[in-house]
Amino acid sequence: MSNNPYYDLSVDDQTIIIKIDKTAVDYQQLTQLLNYLELKSISQRSQLTEEVAAELADEIDSTIWSKVKSKIS
């Protein structure tokens, strides 16, 4: 339990429950924050290194460029 007038936070074995005064926060901003937290969680669990990510990005760029190049020529 929190002692904040804008939100109430509780935790059980499996979940975190956050109740927020809807006048205290913009719904769209809250959604963006939750999306950010989800992506942060995924990235922390990922085994993907920056080097492998860069290789994948280069491979995707090459593949796309070869498909687009034939349409431009």
mmCIF file of the N, C-alpha and C atoms, coordinates in Angstrom:
data_MODEL
# 
_entry.id   MODEL 
# 
loop_
_atom_site.group_PDB 
_atom_site.id 
_atom_site.type_symbol 
_atom_site.label_atom_id 
_atom_site.label_alt_id 
_atom_site.label_comp_id 
_atom_site.label_asym_id 
_atom_site.label_entity_id 
_atom_site.label_seq_id 
_atom_site.pdbx_PDB_ins_code 
_atom_site.Cartn_x 
_atom_site.Cartn_y 
_atom_site.Cartn_z 
_atom_site.occupancy 
_atom_site.B_iso_or_equiv 
_atom_site.pdbx_formal_charge 
_atom_site.auth_seq_id 
_atom_site.auth_comp_id 
_atom_site.auth_asym_id 
_atom_site.auth_atom_id 
_atom_site.pdbx_PDB_model_num 
ATOM 1   N N  . MET A 1 1  ? 0.830  -1.185  0.000   1.00 0.00 ? 1  MET A N  1 
ATOM 2   C CA . MET A 1 1  ? 0.000  0.000   0.000   1.00 0.00 ? 1  MET A CA 1 
ATOM 3   C C  . MET A 1 1  ? 0.870  1.244   0.000   1.00 0.00 ? 1  MET A C  1 
ATOM 4   N N  . SER A 1 2  ? 0.511  2.191   -0.810  1.00 0.00 ? 2  SER A N  1 
ATOM 5   C CA . SER A 1 2  ? 1.230  3.453   -0.845  1.00 0.00 ? 2  SER A CA 1 
ATOM 6   C C  . SER A 1 2  ? 0.438  4.507   -0.081  1.00 0.00 ? 2  SER A C  1 
ATOM 7   N N  . ASN A 1 3  ? 1.102  5.581   0.224   1.00 0.00 ? 3  ASN A N  1 
ATOM 8   C CA . ASN A 1 3  ? 0.446  6.661   0.947   1.00 0.00 ? 3  ASN A CA 1 
ATOM 9   C C  . ASN A 1 3  ? 0.352  7.895   0.058   1.00 0.00 ? 3  ASN A C  1 
ATOM 10  N N  . ASN A 1 4  ? 0.086  7.691   -1.207  1.00 0.00 ? 4  ASN A N  1 
ATOM 11  C CA . ASN A 1 4  ? 0.053  8.766   -2.179  1.00 0.00 ? 4  ASN A CA 1 
ATOM 12  C C  . ASN A 1 4  ? -1.397 9.031   -2.597  1.00 0.00 ? 4  ASN A C  1 
ATOM 13  N N  . PRO A 1 5  ? -1.816 10.296  -2.649  1.00 0.00 ? 5  PRO A N  1 
ATOM 14  C CA . PRO A 1 5  ? -3.216 10.580  -3.012  1.00 0.00 ? 5  PRO A CA 1 
ATOM 15  C C  . PRO A 1 5  ? -3.535 10.328  -4.496  1.00 0.00 ? 5  PRO A C  1 
ATOM 16  N N  . TYR A 1 6  ? -2.487 10.200  -5.346  1.00 0.00 ? 6  TYR A N  1 
ATOM 17  C CA . TYR A 1 6  ? -2.719 10.036  -6.783  1.00 0.00 ? 6  TYR A CA 1 
ATOM 18  C C  . TYR A 1 6  ? -2.721 8.587   -7.243  1.00 0.00 ? 6  TYR A C  1 
ATOM 19  N N  . TYR A 1 7  ? -2.096 7.713   -6.467  1.00 0.00 ? 7  TYR A N  1 
ATOM 20  C CA . TYR A 1 7  ? -2.097 6.316   -6.865  1.00 0.00 ? 7  TYR A CA 1 
ATOM 21  C C  . TYR A 1 7  ? -2.063 5.405   -5.645  1.00 0.00 ? 7  TYR A C  1 
ATOM 22  N N  . ASP A 1 8  ? -2.498 4.157   -5.885  1.00 0.00 ? 8  ASP A N  1 
ATOM 23  C CA . ASP A 1 8  ? -2.457 3.127   -4.856  1.00 0.00 ? 8  ASP A CA 1 
ATOM 24  C C  . ASP A 1 8  ? -1.748 1.937   -5.465  1.00 0.00 ? 8  ASP A C  1 
ATOM 25  N N  . LEU A 1 9  ? -0.752 1.438   -4.798  1.00 0.00 ? 9  LEU A N  1 
ATOM 26  C CA . LEU A 1 9  ? 0.064  0.348   -5.301  1.00 0.00 ? 9  LEU A CA 1 
ATOM 27  C C  . LEU A 1 9  ? -0.034 -0.838  -4.350  1.00 0.00 ? 9  LEU A C  1 
ATOM 28  N N  . SER A 1 10 ? -0.358 -2.006  -4.897  1.00 0.00 ? 10 SER A N  1 
ATOM 29  C CA . SER A 1 10 ? -0.386 -3.205  -4.077  1.00 0.00 ? 10 SER A CA 1 
ATOM 30  C C  . SER A 1 10 ? 0.255  -4.357  -4.852  1.00 0.00 ? 10 SER A C  1 
ATOM 31  N N  . VAL A 1 11 ? 0.800  -5.297  -4.103  1.00 0.00 ? 11 VAL A N  1 
ATOM 32  C CA . VAL A 1 11 ? 1.519  -6.413  -4.702  1.00 0.00 ? 11 VAL A CA 1 
ATOM 33  C C  . VAL A 1 11 ? 1.044  -7.705  -4.060  1.00 0.00 ? 11 VAL A C  1 
ATOM 34  N N  . ASP A 1 12 ? 0.843  -8.733  -4.903  1.00 0.00 ? 12 ASP A N  1 
ATOM 35  C CA . ASP A 1 12 ? 0.587  -10.056 -4.371  1.00 0.00 ? 12 ASP A CA 1 
ATOM 36  C C  . ASP A 1 12 ? 1.617  -11.013 -4.966  1.00 0.00 ? 12 ASP A C  1 
ATOM 37  N N  . ASP A 1 13 ? 1.385  -12.306 -4.886  1.00 0.00 ? 13 ASP A N  1 
ATOM 38  C CA . ASP A 1 13 ? 2.369  -13.289 -5.360  1.00 0.00 ? 13 ASP A CA 1 
ATOM 39  C C  . ASP A 1 13 ? 2.669  -13.171 -6.854  1.00 0.00 ? 13 ASP A C  1 
ATOM 40  N N  . GLN A 1 14 ? 1.681  -12.827 -7.650  1.00 0.00 ? 14 GLN A N  1 
ATOM 41  C CA . GLN A 1 14 ? 1.825  -12.864 -9.106  1.00 0.00 ? 14 GLN A CA 1 
ATOM 42  C C  . GLN A 1 14 ? 1.692  -11.511 -9.800  1.00 0.00 ? 14 GLN A C  1 
ATOM 43  N N  . THR A 1 15 ? 1.113  -10.527 -9.144  1.00 0.00 ? 15 THR A N  1 
ATOM 44  C CA . THR A 1 15 ? 0.802  -9.279  -9.837  1.00 0.00 ? 15 THR A CA 1 
ATOM 45  C C  . THR A 1 15 ? 1.137  -8.049  -9.010  1.00 0.00 ? 15 THR A C  1 
ATOM 46  N N  . ILE A 1 16 ? 1.278  -6.954  -9.746  1.00 0.00 ? 16 ILE A N  1 
ATOM 47  C CA . ILE A 1 16 ? 1.366  -5.624  -9.145  1.00 0.00 ? 16 ILE A CA 1 
ATOM 48  C C  . ILE A 1 16 ? 0.120  -4.886  -9.614  1.00 0.00 ? 16 ILE A C  1 
ATOM 49  N N  . ILE A 1 17 ? -0.618 -4.331  -8.699  1.00 0.00 ? 17 ILE A N  1 
ATOM 50  C CA . ILE A 1 17 ? -1.844 -3.617  -9.036  1.00 0.00 ? 17 ILE A CA 1 
ATOM 51  C C  . ILE A 1 17 ? -1.629 -2.137  -8.745  1.00 0.00 ? 17 ILE A C  1 
ATOM 52  N N  . ILE A 1 18 ? -1.844 -1.320  -9.776  1.00 0.00 ? 18 ILE A N  1 
ATOM 53  C CA . ILE A 1 18 ? -1.692 0.121   -9.643  1.00 0.00 ? 18 ILE A CA 1 
ATOM 54  C C  . ILE A 1 18 ? -3.040 0.762   -9.944  1.00 0.00 ? 18 ILE A C  1 
ATOM 55  N N  . LYS A 1 19 ? -3.565 1.494   -9.001  1.00 0.00 ? 19 LYS A N  1 
ATOM 56  C CA . LYS A 1 19 ? -4.787 2.264   -9.218  1.00 0.00 ? 19 LYS A CA 1 
ATOM 57  C C  . LYS A 1 19 ? -4.379 3.728   -9.212  1.00 0.00 ? 19 LYS A C  1 
ATOM 58  N N  . ILE A 1 20 ? -4.743 4.431   -10.292 1.00 0.00 ? 20 ILE A N  1 
ATOM 59  C CA . ILE A 1 20 ? -4.331 5.818   -10.464 1.00 0.00 ? 20 ILE A CA 1 
ATOM 60  C C  . ILE A 1 20 ? -5.564 6.698   -10.606 1.00 0.00 ? 20 ILE A C  1 
ATOM 61  N N  . ASP A 1 21 ? -5.537 7.820   -9.917  1.00 0.00 ? 21 ASP A N  1 
ATOM 62  C CA . ASP A 1 21 ? -6.600 8.818   -10.071 1.00 0.00 ? 21 ASP A CA 1 
ATOM 63  C C  . ASP A 1 21 ? -6.575 9.274   -11.527 1.00 0.00 ? 21 ASP A C  1 
ATOM 64  N N  . LYS A 1 22 ? -7.667 9.036   -12.255 1.00 0.00 ? 22 LYS A N  1 
ATOM 65  C CA . LYS A 1 22 ? -7.656 9.320   -13.688 1.00 0.00 ? 22 LYS A CA 1 
ATOM 66  C C  . LYS A 1 22 ? -7.531 10.805  -14.011 1.00 0.00 ? 22 LYS A C  1 
ATOM 67  N N  . THR A 1 23 ? -7.730 11.659  -13.029 1.00 0.00 ? 23 THR A N  1 
ATOM 68  C CA . THR A 1 23 ? -7.509 13.090  -13.268 1.00 0.00 ? 23 THR A CA 1 
ATOM 69  C C  . THR A 1 23 ? -6.035 13.461  -13.108 1.00 0.00 ? 23 THR A C  1 
ATOM 70  N N  . ALA A 1 24 ? -5.228 12.527  -12.607 1.00 0.00 ? 24 ALA A N  1 
ATOM 71  C CA . ALA A 1 24 ? -3.817 12.822  -12.324 1.00 0.00 ? 24 ALA A CA 1 
ATOM 72  C C  . ALA A 1 24 ? -2.890 12.503  -13.492 1.00 0.00 ? 24 ALA A C  1 
ATOM 73  N N  . VAL A 1 25 ? -3.368 11.734  -14.453 1.00 0.00 ? 25 VAL A N  1 
ATOM 74  C CA . VAL A 1 25 ? -2.478 11.309  -15.539 1.00 0.00 ? 25 VAL A CA 1 
ATOM 75  C C  . VAL A 1 25 ? -3.258 11.214  -16.844 1.00 0.00 ? 25 VAL A C  1 
ATOM 76  N N  . ASP A 1 26 ? -2.566 11.511  -17.933 1.00 0.00 ? 26 ASP A N  1 
ATOM 77  C CA . ASP A 1 26 ? -3.141 11.392  -19.265 1.00 0.00 ? 26 ASP A CA 1 
ATOM 78  C C  . ASP A 1 26 ? -3.108 9.920   -19.695 1.00 0.00 ? 26 ASP A C  1 
ATOM 79  N N  . TYR A 1 27 ? -4.235 9.413   -20.156 1.00 0.00 ? 27 TYR A N  1 
ATOM 80  C CA . TYR A 1 27 ? -4.351 8.001   -20.533 1.00 0.00 ? 27 TYR A CA 1 
ATOM 81  C C  . TYR A 1 27 ? -3.311 7.609   -21.580 1.00 0.00 ? 27 TYR A C  1 
ATOM 82  N N  . GLN A 1 28 ? -3.112 8.444   -22.589 1.00 0.00 ? 28 GLN A N  1 
ATOM 83  C CA . GLN A 1 28 ? -2.150 8.144   -23.652 1.00 0.00 ? 28 GLN A CA 1 
ATOM 84  C C  . GLN A 1 28 ? -0.723 8.086   -23.096 1.00 0.00 ? 28 GLN A C  1 
ATOM 85  N N  . GLN A 1 29 ? -0.374 8.989   -22.219 1.00 0.00 ? 29 GLN A N  1 
ATOM 86  C CA . GLN A 1 29 ? 0.961  8.975   -21.617 1.00 0.00 ? 29 GLN A CA 1 
ATOM 87  C C  . GLN A 1 29 ? 1.156  7.734   -20.751 1.00 0.00 ? 29 GLN A C  1 
ATOM 88  N N  . LEU A 1 30 ? 0.118  7.355   -20.035 1.00 0.00 ? 30 LEU A N  1 
ATOM 89  C CA . LEU A 1 30 ? 0.190  6.147   -19.218 1.00 0.00 ? 30 LEU A CA 1 
ATOM 90  C C  . LEU A 1 30 ? 0.399  4.917   -20.104 1.00 0.00 ? 30 LEU A C  1 
ATOM 91  N N  . THR A 1 31 ? -0.314 4.852   -21.205 1.00 0.00 ? 31 THR A N  1 
ATOM 92  C CA . THR A 1 31 ? -0.153 3.750   -22.147 1.00 0.00 ? 31 THR A CA 1 
ATOM 93  C C  . THR A 1 31 ? 1.265  3.711   -22.700 1.00 0.00 ? 31 THR A C  1 
ATOM 94  N N  . GLN A 1 32 ? 1.823  4.869   -23.038 1.00 0.00 ? 32 GLN A N  1 
ATOM 95  C CA . GLN A 1 32 ? 3.202  4.930   -23.529 1.00 0.00 ? 32 GLN A CA 1 
ATOM 96  C C  . GLN A 1 32 ? 4.184  4.451   -22.460 1.00 0.00 ? 32 GLN A C  1 
ATOM 97  N N  . LEU A 1 33 ? 3.957  4.835   -21.215 1.00 0.00 ? 33 LEU A N  1 
ATOM 98  C CA . LEU A 1 33 ? 4.812  4.398   -20.122 1.00 0.00 ? 33 LEU A CA 1 
ATOM 99  C C  . LEU A 1 33 ? 4.751  2.877   -19.958 1.00 0.00 ? 33 LEU A C  1 
ATOM 100 N N  . LEU A 1 34 ? 3.558  2.318   -20.004 1.00 0.00 ? 34 LEU A N  1 
ATOM 101 C CA . LEU A 1 34 ? 3.404  0.873   -19.862 1.00 0.00 ? 34 LEU A CA 1 
ATOM 102 C C  . LEU A 1 34 ? 4.045  0.126   -21.025 1.00 0.00 ? 34 LEU A C  1 
ATOM 103 N N  . ASN A 1 35 ? 3.919  0.667   -22.235 1.00 0.00 ? 35 ASN A N  1 
ATOM 104 C CA . ASN A 1 35 ? 4.586  0.064   -23.396 1.00 0.00 ? 35 ASN A CA 1 
ATOM 105 C C  . ASN A 1 35 ? 6.104  0.100   -23.221 1.00 0.00 ? 35 ASN A C  1 
ATOM 106 N N  . TYR A 1 36 ? 6.620  1.221   -22.736 1.00 0.00 ? 36 TYR A N  1 
ATOM 107 C CA . TYR A 1 36 ? 8.051  1.347   -22.474 1.00 0.00 ? 36 TYR A CA 1 
ATOM 108 C C  . TYR A 1 36 ? 8.505  0.303   -21.453 1.00 0.00 ? 36 TYR A C  1 
ATOM 109 N N  . LEU A 1 37 ? 7.749  0.145   -20.368 1.00 0.00 ? 37 LEU A N  1 
ATOM 110 C CA . LEU A 1 37 ? 8.101  -0.830  -19.344 1.00 0.00 ? 37 LEU A CA 1 
ATOM 111 C C  . LEU A 1 37 ? 8.083  -2.255  -19.903 1.00 0.00 ? 37 LEU A C  1 
ATOM 112 N N  . GLU A 1 38 ? 7.132  -2.529  -20.775 1.00 0.00 ? 38 GLU A N  1 
ATOM 113 C CA . GLU A 1 38 ? 7.068  -3.856  -21.397 1.00 0.00 ? 38 GLU A CA 1 
ATOM 114 C C  . GLU A 1 38 ? 8.299  -4.093  -22.270 1.00 0.00 ? 38 GLU A C  1 
ATOM 115 N N  . LEU A 1 39 ? 8.670  -3.116  -23.098 1.00 0.00 ? 39 LEU A N  1 
ATOM 116 C CA . LEU A 1 39 ? 9.847  -3.253  -23.952 1.00 0.00 ? 39 LEU A CA 1 
ATOM 117 C C  . LEU A 1 39 ? 11.125 -3.385  -23.127 1.00 0.00 ? 39 LEU A C  1 
ATOM 118 N N  . LYS A 1 40 ? 11.217 -2.616  -22.042 1.00 0.00 ? 40 LYS A N  1 
ATOM 119 C CA . LYS A 1 40 ? 12.375 -2.693  -21.154 1.00 0.00 ? 40 LYS A CA 1 
ATOM 120 C C  . LYS A 1 40 ? 12.485 -4.098  -20.554 1.00 0.00 ? 40 LYS A C  1 
ATOM 121 N N  . SER A 1 41 ? 11.381 -4.658  -20.141 1.00 0.00 ? 41 SER A N  1 
ATOM 122 C CA . SER A 1 41 ? 11.360 -6.001  -19.579 1.00 0.00 ? 41 SER A CA 1 
ATOM 123 C C  . SER A 1 41 ? 11.800 -7.032  -20.611 1.00 0.00 ? 41 SER A C  1 
ATOM 124 N N  . ILE A 1 42 ? 11.294 -6.905  -21.830 1.00 0.00 ? 42 ILE A N  1 
ATOM 125 C CA . ILE A 1 42 ? 11.669 -7.827  -22.903 1.00 0.00 ? 42 ILE A CA 1 
ATOM 126 C C  . ILE A 1 42 ? 13.164 -7.724  -23.189 1.00 0.00 ? 42 ILE A C  1 
ATOM 127 N N  . SER A 1 43 ? 13.678 -6.511  -23.266 1.00 0.00 ? 43 SER A N  1 
ATOM 128 C CA . SER A 1 43 ? 15.104 -6.333  -23.583 1.00 0.00 ? 43 SER A CA 1 
ATOM 129 C C  . SER A 1 43 ? 15.995 -6.883  -22.475 1.00 0.00 ? 43 SER A C  1 
ATOM 130 N N  . GLN A 1 44 ? 15.560 -6.808  -21.230 1.00 0.00 ? 44 GLN A N  1 
ATOM 131 C CA . GLN A 1 44 ? 16.353 -7.342  -20.123 1.00 0.00 ? 44 GLN A CA 1 
ATOM 132 C C  . GLN A 1 44 ? 16.411 -8.867  -20.153 1.00 0.00 ? 44 GLN A C  1 
ATOM 133 N N  . ARG A 1 45 ? 15.380 -9.492  -20.671 1.00 0.00 ? 45 ARG A N  1 
ATOM 134 C CA . ARG A 1 45 ? 15.350 -10.958 -20.757 1.00 0.00 ? 45 ARG A CA 1 
ATOM 135 C C  . ARG A 1 45 ? 16.026 -11.480 -22.023 1.00 0.00 ? 45 ARG A C  1 
ATOM 136 N N  . SER A 1 46 ? 16.264 -10.596 -22.975 1.00 0.00 ? 46 SER A N  1 
ATOM 137 C CA . SER A 1 46 ? 16.801 -11.003 -24.272 1.00 0.00 ? 46 SER A CA 1 
ATOM 138 C C  . SER A 1 46 ? 18.261 -11.429 -24.171 1.00 0.00 ? 46 SER A C  1 
ATOM 139 N N  . GLN A 1 47 ? 18.619 -12.412 -24.961 1.00 0.00 ? 47 GLN A N  1 
ATOM 140 C CA . GLN A 1 47 ? 20.000 -12.879 -25.059 1.00 0.00 ? 47 GLN A CA 1 
ATOM 141 C C  . GLN A 1 47 ? 20.708 -12.243 -26.258 1.00 0.00 ? 47 GLN A C  1 
ATOM 142 N N  . LEU A 1 48 ? 20.008 -11.384 -26.974 1.00 0.00 ? 48 LEU A N  1 
ATOM 143 C CA . LEU A 1 48 ? 20.534 -10.760 -28.175 1.00 0.00 ? 48 LEU A CA 1 
ATOM 144 C C  . LEU A 1 48 ? 21.598 -9.720  -27.815 1.00 0.00 ? 48 LEU A C  1 
ATOM 145 N N  . THR A 1 49 ? 22.785 -9.861  -28.418 1.00 0.00 ? 49 THR A N  1 
ATOM 146 C CA . THR A 1 49 ? 23.849 -8.884  -28.177 1.00 0.00 ? 49 THR A CA 1 
ATOM 147 C C  . THR A 1 49 ? 23.750 -7.759  -29.206 1.00 0.00 ? 49 THR A C  1 
ATOM 148 N N  . GLU A 1 50 ? 24.399 -6.652  -28.930 1.00 0.00 ? 50 GLU A N  1 
ATOM 149 C CA . GLU A 1 50 ? 24.397 -5.535  -29.880 1.00 0.00 ? 50 GLU A CA 1 
ATOM 150 C C  . GLU A 1 50 ? 25.029 -5.945  -31.201 1.00 0.00 ? 50 GLU A C  1 
ATOM 151 N N  . GLU A 1 51 ? 26.066 -6.769  -31.131 1.00 0.00 ? 51 GLU A N  1 
ATOM 152 C CA . GLU A 1 51 ? 26.754 -7.221  -32.345 1.00 0.00 ? 51 GLU A CA 1 
ATOM 153 C C  . GLU A 1 51 ? 25.824 -8.041  -33.231 1.00 0.00 ? 51 GLU A C  1 
ATOM 154 N N  . VAL A 1 52 ? 25.098 -8.972  -32.634 1.00 0.00 ? 52 VAL A N  1 
ATOM 155 C CA . VAL A 1 52 ? 24.161 -9.802  -33.395 1.00 0.00 ? 52 VAL A CA 1 
ATOM 156 C C  . VAL A 1 52 ? 23.016 -8.942  -33.934 1.00 0.00 ? 52 VAL A C  1 
ATOM 157 N N  . ALA A 1 53 ? 22.540 -8.000  -33.140 1.00 0.00 ? 53 ALA A N  1 
ATOM 158 C CA . ALA A 1 53 ? 21.471 -7.106  -33.598 1.00 0.00 ? 53 ALA A CA 1 
ATOM 159 C C  . ALA A 1 53 ? 21.934 -6.295  -34.803 1.00 0.00 ? 53 ALA A C  1 
ATOM 160 N N  . ALA A 1 54 ? 23.180 -5.794  -34.762 1.00 0.00 ? 54 ALA A N  1 
ATOM 161 C CA . ALA A 1 54 ? 23.725 -5.023  -35.887 1.00 0.00 ? 54 ALA A CA 1 
ATOM 162 C C  . ALA A 1 54 ? 23.836 -5.898  -37.131 1.00 0.00 ? 54 ALA A C  1 
ATOM 163 N N  . GLU A 1 55 ? 24.252 -7.146  -36.968 1.00 0.00 ? 55 GLU A N  1 
ATOM 164 C CA . GLU A 1 55 ? 24.335 -8.076  -38.104 1.00 0.00 ? 55 GLU A CA 1 
ATOM 165 C C  . GLU A 1 55 ? 22.959 -8.325  -38.709 1.00 0.00 ? 55 GLU A C  1 
ATOM 166 N N  . LEU A 1 56 ? 21.969 -8.531  -37.849 1.00 0.00 ? 56 LEU A N  1 
ATOM 167 C CA . LEU A 1 56 ? 20.593 -8.732  -38.339 1.00 0.00 ? 56 LEU A CA 1 
ATOM 168 C C  . LEU A 1 56 ? 20.091 -7.499  -39.080 1.00 0.00 ? 56 LEU A C  1 
ATOM 169 N N  . ALA A 1 57 ? 20.365 -6.324  -38.534 1.00 0.00 ? 57 ALA A N  1 
ATOM 170 C CA . ALA A 1 57 ? 19.941 -5.079  -39.185 1.00 0.00 ? 57 ALA A CA 1 
ATOM 171 C C  . ALA A 1 57 ? 20.597 -4.937  -40.548 1.00 0.00 ? 57 ALA A C  1 
ATOM 172 N N  . ASP A 1 58 ? 21.891 -5.254  -40.650 1.00 0.00 ? 58 ASP A N  1 
ATOM 173 C CA . ASP A 1 58 ? 22.597 -5.187  -41.939 1.00 0.00 ? 58 ASP A CA 1 
ATOM 174 C C  . ASP A 1 58 ? 22.005 -6.176  -42.937 1.00 0.00 ? 58 ASP A C  1 
ATOM 175 N N  . GLU A 1 59 ? 21.681 -7.365  -42.459 1.00 0.00 ? 59 GLU A N  1 
ATOM 176 C CA . GLU A 1 59 ? 21.086 -8.386  -43.324 1.00 0.00 ? 59 GLU A CA 1 
ATOM 177 C C  . GLU A 1 59 ? 19.719 -7.931  -43.837 1.00 0.00 ? 59 GLU A C  1 
ATOM 178 N N  . ILE A 1 60 ? 18.926 -7.369  -42.955 1.00 0.00 ? 60 ILE A N  1 
ATOM 179 C CA . ILE A 1 60 ? 17.606 -6.852  -43.359 1.00 0.00 ? 60 ILE A CA 1 
ATOM 180 C C  . ILE A 1 60 ? 17.763 -5.727  -44.365 1.00 0.00 ? 60 ILE A C  1 
ATOM 181 N N  . ASP A 1 61 ? 18.689 -4.790  -44.104 1.00 0.00 ? 61 ASP A N  1 
ATOM 182 C CA . ASP A 1 61 ? 18.938 -3.681  -45.034 1.00 0.00 ? 61 ASP A CA 1 
ATOM 183 C C  . ASP A 1 61 ? 19.326 -4.206  -46.410 1.00 0.00 ? 61 ASP A C  1 
ATOM 184 N N  . SER A 1 62 ? 20.223 -5.194  -46.451 1.00 0.00 ? 62 SER A N  1 
ATOM 185 C CA . SER A 1 62 ? 20.673 -5.760  -47.731 1.00 0.00 ? 62 SER A CA 1 
ATOM 186 C C  . SER A 1 62 ? 19.530 -6.418  -48.480 1.00 0.00 ? 62 SER A C  1 
ATOM 187 N N  . THR A 1 63 ? 18.734 -7.180  -47.764 1.00 0.00 ? 63 THR A N  1 
ATOM 188 C CA . THR A 1 63 ? 17.606 -7.879  -48.384 1.00 0.00 ? 63 THR A CA 1 
ATOM 189 C C  . THR A 1 63 ? 16.593 -6.887  -48.944 1.00 0.00 ? 63 THR A C  1 
ATOM 190 N N  . ILE A 1 64 ? 16.260 -5.904  -48.156 1.00 0.00 ? 64 ILE A N  1 
ATOM 191 C CA . ILE A 1 64 ? 15.292 -4.900  -48.621 1.00 0.00 ? 64 ILE A CA 1 
ATOM 192 C C  . ILE A 1 64 ? 15.842 -4.124  -49.799 1.00 0.00 ? 64 ILE A C  1 
ATOM 193 N N  . TRP A 1 65 ? 17.111 -3.705  -49.709 1.00 0.00 ? 65 TRP A N  1 
ATOM 194 C CA . TRP A 1 65 ? 17.712 -2.939  -50.797 1.00 0.00 ? 65 TRP A CA 1 
ATOM 195 C C  . TRP A 1 65 ? 17.725 -3.747  -52.099 1.00 0.00 ? 65 TRP A C  1 
ATOM 196 N N  . SER A 1 66 ? 18.024 -5.039  -52.032 1.00 0.00 ? 66 SER A N  1 
ATOM 197 C CA . SER A 1 66 ? 18.046 -5.848  -53.249 1.00 0.00 ? 66 SER A CA 1 
ATOM 198 C C  . SER A 1 66 ? 16.659 -5.964  -53.873 1.00 0.00 ? 66 SER A C  1 
ATOM 199 N N  . LYS A 1 67 ? 15.613 -5.985  -53.044 1.00 0.00 ? 67 LYS A N  1 
ATOM 200 C CA . LYS A 1 67 ? 14.248 -6.047  -53.570 1.00 0.00 ? 67 LYS A CA 1 
ATOM 201 C C  . LYS A 1 67 ? 13.818 -4.704  -54.145 1.00 0.00 ? 67 LYS A C  1 
ATOM 202 N N  . VAL A 1 68 ? 14.189 -3.623  -53.493 1.00 0.00 ? 68 VAL A N  1 
ATOM 203 C CA . VAL A 1 68 ? 13.806 -2.285  -53.947 1.00 0.00 ? 68 VAL A CA 1 
ATOM 204 C C  . VAL A 1 68 ? 14.608 -1.888  -55.183 1.00 0.00 ? 68 VAL A C  1 
ATOM 205 N N  . LYS A 1 69 ? 15.877 -2.265  -55.205 1.00 0.00 ? 69 LYS A N  1 
ATOM 206 C CA . LYS A 1 69 ? 16.770 -1.902  -56.306 1.00 0.00 ? 69 LYS A CA 1 
ATOM 207 C C  . LYS A 1 69 ? 16.248 -2.400  -57.651 1.00 0.00 ? 69 LYS A C  1 
ATOM 208 N N  . SER A 1 70 ? 15.713 -3.617  -57.676 1.00 0.00 ? 70 SER A N  1 
ATOM 209 C CA . SER A 1 70 ? 15.193 -4.166  -58.920 1.00 0.00 ? 70 SER A CA 1 
ATOM 210 C C  . SER A 1 70 ? 13.956 -3.393  -59.386 1.00 0.00 ? 70 SER A C  1 
ATOM 211 N N  . LYS A 1 71 ? 13.217 -2.819  -58.476 1.00 0.00 ? 71 LYS A N  1 
ATOM 212 C CA . LYS A 1 71 ? 12.031 -2.049  -58.853 1.00 0.00 ? 71 LYS A CA 1 
ATOM 213 C C  . LYS A 1 71 ? 12.408 -0.645  -59.342 1.00 0.00 ? 71 LYS A C  1 
ATOM 214 N N  . ILE A 1 72 ? 13.520 -0.133  -58.863 1.00 0.00 ? 72 ILE A N  1 
ATOM 215 C CA . ILE A 1 72 ? 13.967 1.196   -59.259 1.00 0.00 ? 72 ILE A CA 1 
ATOM 216 C C  . ILE A 1 72 ? 14.647 1.164   -60.630 1.00 0.00 ? 72 ILE A C  1 
ATOM 217 N N  . SER A 1 73 ? 15.382 0.100   -60.893 1.00 0.00 ? 73 SER A N  1 
ATOM 218 C CA . SER A 1 73 ? 16.168 -0.007  -62.154 1.00 0.00 ? 73 SER A CA 1 
ATOM 219 C C  . SER A 1 73 ? 15.303 -0.179  -63.365 1.00 0.00 ? 73 SER A C  1 
# 
